[in-house]
Amino acid sequence: MARKRTERSKDIKHYQEEGNHYWMSYSDLMSALLLIFALLLMVNMYGNQKEIEAKDKVIEDVIGVKTKLIEELRQTFQDSNLQMEIDPQTGAIRFSNGVFFEYNSSDISKEGRKNLESFVPAYIGILLSEEFRPHISQIIIEGHTDDSGDYLYNLNLSQNRSFAVVNEIMEDDFPEFEYRSELRDIITSNGRSFSEPILNNNGNVDPEKSRRVEFKFRLKDDEVIQKIEELVREDE
């Protein structure tokens, strides 16, 4: 009888040892899985950080180029006699309507021709210089009107004015200037009607300032920044 108890005790002890061995193996497996998960999380966080740093680098580079370009334009035209304003954020150059056109006309005036001859060579000389040309995607001439009259009439007027500026610049009898042949590939014209009026301090449309022509540029990386901003909004 004692012998049977001894054998049973041995069996129980053996079973317990086997059980302990099993649970220790399971615990080791869970620890390994947790370690792998932690490593994957760290890799993912590292990868996200690299992506964020890359996005920040693109934005910094574009801002740096745009800032330098705007400053170059500001210094070049700060003593100009032309009625013009340079947007410190975008670099857009705004001319009052009277600089190039008579009221309610889309024909370049004689004075407007002289103003273009004075402005365009210097402006294009900066944008398409060796320093900035690799970054320039497009040069845009925009026509704007006040809010007097029908939208479509003003749309047609603003389009005709912006096209008249481009046409005048590219005419054979316009004085030759540096980078003129390259300009053909990137210049375009748009009419905005009164969709982007200039407001006075009271929040009302300023007709005189709203009637204008703007020279704008777009950088090649602007589209990249736009995509980055879209990704950031998606992440939020």
Residue pairs with C-beta under 8 A, 6 or more apart in sequence:
55 228
55 231
55 232
58 221
58 224
58 225
58 228
59 225
59 228
61 221
62 219
62 221
62 222
62 224
62 225
65 132
65 135
65 219
65 221
66 91
66 219
69 91
69 126
69 127
69 132
69 135
69 217
70 86
70 88
70 90
70 91
72 126
72 132
73 86
73 91
73 93
73 123
73 126
74 86
74 88
76 122
76 126
77 84
77 86
77 93
77 119
77 122
80 118
80 119
82 95
82 99
82 115
82 118
82 119
83 95
83 96
83 98
83 99
84 93
84 94
84 95
84 99
84 119
85 93
85 94
86 92
86 93
86 94
87 93
87 94
90 216
91 216
91 217
92 214
92 215
92 216
93 123
93 214
93 215
93 216
94 212
94 213
94 214
95 115
95 212
95 213
95 214
95 215
96 208
96 209
96 211
96 212
97 103
97 161
97 208
97 211
97 212
97 213
99 111
99 112
99 115
99 213
100 108
100 109
100 112
100 115
100 116
100 161
100 164
100 165
100 213
101 107
101 108
101 109
101 112
101 161
101 164
101 213
102 109
104 157
106 157
106 160
106 161
106 164
107 164
108 116
108 164
108 165
108 168
112 168
113 168
116 165
116 168
116 169
116 174
117 174
117 175
120 169
120 177
121 175
121 177
121 178
123 215
124 139
124 177
124 178
124 179
124 180
124 183
125 177
125 178
125 179
126 132
127 133
127 136
127 139
127 217
128 136
128 178
128 179
128 182
128 183
133 179
133 182
134 220
135 219
135 220
135 221
136 186
136 217
136 218
136 219
136 220
137 186
137 218
137 219
137 220
137 222
137 223
138 186
138 187
138 188
138 217
138 218
139 183
139 186
139 187
139 188
139 215
139 216
139 217
139 218
140 187
140 188
140 189
140 190
140 214
140 215
140 216
140 217
140 218
141 162
141 165
141 166
141 187
141 188
141 189
141 190
141 213
141 214
141 215
141 216
142 158
142 162
142 189
142 190
142 191
142 192
142 213
142 214
142 216
143 157
143 158
143 159
143 160
143 161
143 162
143 165
143 189
143 190
143 191
143 192
143 213
144 158
144 192
144 193
144 194
144 196
144 197
144 210
144 211
144 212
144 213
144 214
145 154
145 157
145 158
145 192
145 193
145 194
145 210
145 211
146 154
146 194
146 197
146 205
146 207
146 208
146 210
146 211
147 154
147 194
147 197
147 205
147 207
147 210
148 154
148 207
151 193
151 194
152 193
154 193
154 194
155 191
155 192
155 193
156 191
157 191
157 193
158 191
158 192
158 193
159 189
159 190
159 191
160 191
161 191
161 213
162 189
162 190
162 191
162 213
163 189
163 191
165 189
165 213
166 187
166 188
166 189
168 174
169 183
169 187
170 180
170 183
170 184
170 187
194 205
194 210
197 205
197 206
197 210
198 205
198 206
198 209
198 210
198 212
199 205
199 206
200 206
200 209
